[in-house]
Amino acid sequence: MSHLINIFLEPAKVFADLREKPTFWTPLLLLAGLTAVSTLLYFLTVDPAWFAEHQTAQMLSQRPEMSSEEIAQAQAFMPGARTTAWIAAPSAMIFMVIVFLVYGLYYLLAGKVTGHAVSFRHGMALVSWASMPMLLGTLVVIGGILTSSPQTPFESLQLTNVDPLLVQLPMDHDWSMLAKSFSLLNFWVWFLAALGWKTWFRTGWGQALFVALLPSILIYGVMALFAIL
């Protein structure tokens, strides 16, 4: 349990310990569990009538050519806020676990390419513990839910993201998706992942940063490409 504190204070020491005894369940369950809690809490407290209007506005921002009949048909199939709570919360948890599993496999393959012995368990430990700063972002969201108006968009509560922290872009803006998806905590996560790799394999910062950043470069690069095009 000391790792939960030391990953923020003495991360190199934590990764040195994880090299011998890789564990990942504690950070994984904390991150997935709190993500589910924040999602559930939001949809259980948001104003249902306002949320329905907000959903419609989002839909129209993506498809402004929709007729009134098409809008009515879409609204008939839209789940309400309370129903969405019980769908979105477990979905968010499952999605996060899947992402971590993919990253664990990525680090396994990265080890084979670079000639380092990386087990799948080590890969899961690296991504799980390096992602712990995201826990702070989730706590910020929960705090925002408890203190903000029940007519606040969920994306506006992501106060560690570029949007809304630095800019506030309309939903139909080309760069809206990227700005709303990119958390400034990513820099901390990338540093920890690179530090873990460097600590385990005694590599230079160049290789460590390349391995840690490559998936995000591809993901955000594709998002940026769509925004440009």
C-alpha positions in Angstrom: 0.0 0.0 0.0 3.0 2.3 0.5 3.3 2.3 -3.3 0.1 4.4 -3.5 1.9 7.3 -1.8 5.4 6.7 -3.1 4.4 6.6 -6.7 3.9 10.4 -6.3 6.9 11.0 -4.0 9.5 8.4 -4.9 8.4 6.8 -8.1 11.9 5.4 -9.0 11.8 3.4 -5.7 8.4 2.1 -6.6 9.4 0.9 -10.0 12.6 -0.7 -8.6 10.4 -2.8 -6.3 8.0 -3.6 -9.1 10.8 -4.9 -11.2 11.2 -7.8 -8.7 7.5 -8.1 -7.8 5.2 -6.7 -10.5 1.7 -6.0 -9.1 -1.1 -4.0 -10.8 -4.4 -4.9 -9.2 -4.5 -2.1 -6.7 -3.9 0.8 -9.1 -6.0 -0.8 -11.8 -9.0 -1.3 -9.5 -8.7 2.1 -8.0 -8.6 3.9 -11.4 -11.4 1.8 -12.9 -13.5 1.9 -9.8 -13.3 5.7 -9.3 -13.9 6.3 -13.0 -17.1 4.2 -12.7 -18.1 6.1 -9.5 -17.6 9.5 -11.1 -19.7 8.5 -14.1 -22.4 7.0 -12.0 -22.5 10.0 -9.7 -22.8 12.4 -12.6 -25.7 10.8 -14.3 -27.6 10.2 -11.0 -27.3 13.9 -10.1 -27.6 15.7 -13.4 -31.0 17.4 -14.2 -32.8 14.8 -16.4 -34.7 17.3 -18.5 -31.7 19.5 -19.1 -29.6 16.4 -20.0 -32.1 15.4 -22.6 -31.9 18.9 -24.2 -28.1 18.8 -24.0 -28.1 15.4 -25.8 -30.2 16.8 -28.5 -28.0 19.9 -28.9 -24.9 17.7 -29.1 -26.6 15.6 -31.8 -27.5 18.6 -33.8 -24.0 20.0 -33.6 -22.8 16.8 -35.4 -25.8 16.6 -37.8 -27.3 20.1 -38.3 -29.2 18.8 -41.3 -31.5 16.6 -39.3 -35.2 17.2 -39.7 -37.7 17.6 -36.8 -39.0 14.1 -37.5 -35.5 12.6 -37.4 -34.8 14.5 -34.1 -38.0 13.1 -32.6 -37.1 9.6 -33.6 -33.6 9.9 -32.2 -35.0 11.3 -28.9 -37.4 8.4 -28.6 -34.4 6.0 -28.4 -32.2 8.1 -26.2 -31.9 6.7 -22.7 -32.6 9.1 -19.9 -30.0 10.3 -17.4 -30.8 7.7 -14.8 -30.8 4.8 -17.2 -27.6 6.1 -18.7 -26.0 6.0 -15.3 -26.3 2.2 -15.0 -25.1 1.8 -18.6 -22.2 4.2 -18.7 -20.6 3.4 -15.3 -19.8 -0.3 -16.0 -19.0 0.6 -19.6 -16.4 3.1 -18.4 -14.9 0.5 -16.1 -14.8 -2.2 -18.7 -13.3 0.2 -21.3 -10.5 1.3 -18.9 -9.6 -2.3 -18.2 -9.5 -3.1 -21.9 -7.2 -0.1 -22.5 -4.9 -1.3 -19.8 -4.8 -4.8 -21.2 -3.9 -3.4 -24.6 -1.1 -1.3 -23.1 0.2 -4.3 -21.2 0.4 -6.2 -24.4 2.1 -3.2 -26.1 4.8 -3.1 -23.4 5.3 -6.9 -23.8 5.8 -6.4 -27.6 8.0 -3.3 -27.0 10.2 -5.5 -24.8 10.6 -8.0 -27.6 11.5 -5.3 -30.1 14.1 -3.6 -27.8 15.5 -6.9 -26.5 14.3 -6.5 -22.9 12.5 -9.3 -20.9 9.1 -7.8 -20.3 6.4 -10.1 -19.1 2.7 -9.2 -19.6 2.5 -8.8 -15.8 5.3 -6.3 -15.9 3.5 -4.4 -18.7 0.3 -4.3 -16.7 2.3 -3.0 -13.7 4.0 -0.3 -15.7 0.8 1.1 -17.3 -1.2 0.8 -14.1 1.2 2.5 -11.7 2.3 5.1 -14.3 -1.4 6.0 -14.7 -1.9 6.9 -11.1 -1.9 10.7 -11.7 -5.1 10.2 -13.6 -6.6 9.3 -10.2 -6.2 13.0 -9.3 -8.2 14.0 -12.4 -11.0 11.6 -11.4 -11.1 13.1 -7.9 -11.4 16.6 -9.5 -14.3 15.4 -11.5 -16.1 14.0 -8.5 -15.5 17.3 -6.6 -16.9 19.2 -9.5 -20.0 17.0 -9.6 -20.7 17.6 -6.0 -20.2 21.3 -6.1 -21.4 22.3 -9.6 -24.9 22.9 -11.0 -26.9 19.8 -12.0 -27.0 21.4 -15.4 -23.3 21.1 -16.1 -22.0 19.1 -19.1 -19.8 16.2 -18.1 -17.0 17.3 -20.3 -17.0 20.7 -18.5 -16.0 18.9 -15.3 -12.8 17.5 -16.8 -10.8 20.3 -15.4 -7.4 18.8 -16.1 -8.2 18.6 -19.9 -7.1 21.3 -22.4 -10.8 22.0 -22.9 -12.2 23.4 -20.5 -9.1 24.3 -18.6 -7.3 26.4 -21.3 -9.9 26.8 -24.0 -13.7 26.3 -24.4 -14.5 25.1 -27.9 -18.0 24.4 -29.3 -18.8 20.8 -30.0 -18.7 21.3 -33.7 -15.2 22.8 -33.7 -12.6 20.7 -35.6 -10.3 20.5 -32.6 -13.0 20.0 -30.0 -12.6 16.2 -29.6 -8.8 16.5 -29.2 -9.0 19.4 -26.8 -11.6 17.6 -24.7 -9.7 14.3 -24.7 -6.2 15.6 -23.9 -5.5 15.8 -20.2 -2.5 17.8 -19.0 -1.9 14.9 -16.6 -0.7 13.0 -19.6 2.7 14.6 -19.2 3.0 13.2 -15.7 1.8 9.7 -16.8 4.3 9.7 -19.7 7.2 10.7 -17.4 6.3 7.9 -14.9 6.1 5.3 -17.7 9.4 6.4 -19.1 11.0 6.4 -15.6 9.7 2.9 -15.0 11.1 1.6 -18.3 14.5 3.4 -17.7 14.6 2.0 -14.1 13.9 -1.5 -15.1 16.2 -1.8 -18.1 18.9 0.8 -17.4 18.2 2.5 -20.8 18.7 6.1 -21.7 15.9 8.6 -21.5 15.6 8.5 -25.3 14.4 4.9 -25.6 12.3 5.2 -22.4 10.5 8.3 -23.7 10.0 6.8 -27.1 8.4 3.6 -25.7 6.2 5.6 -23.3 5.1 8.1 -25.9 4.6 6.1 -29.0 1.0 4.9 -28.4 -0.1 8.4 -27.4 1.6 10.0 -30.4 -0.3 7.6 -32.7 -3.7 8.2 -30.9 -3.5 11.9 -30.7 -1.8 12.2 -34.1 -4.7 10.5 -35.7 -7.1 12.8 -33.9 -5.1 15.8 -35.0 -5.1 14.5 -38.6 -8.9 14.3 -38.5 -9.1 17.8 -37.1 -6.9 19.2 -39.9 -8.7 17.3 -42.7 
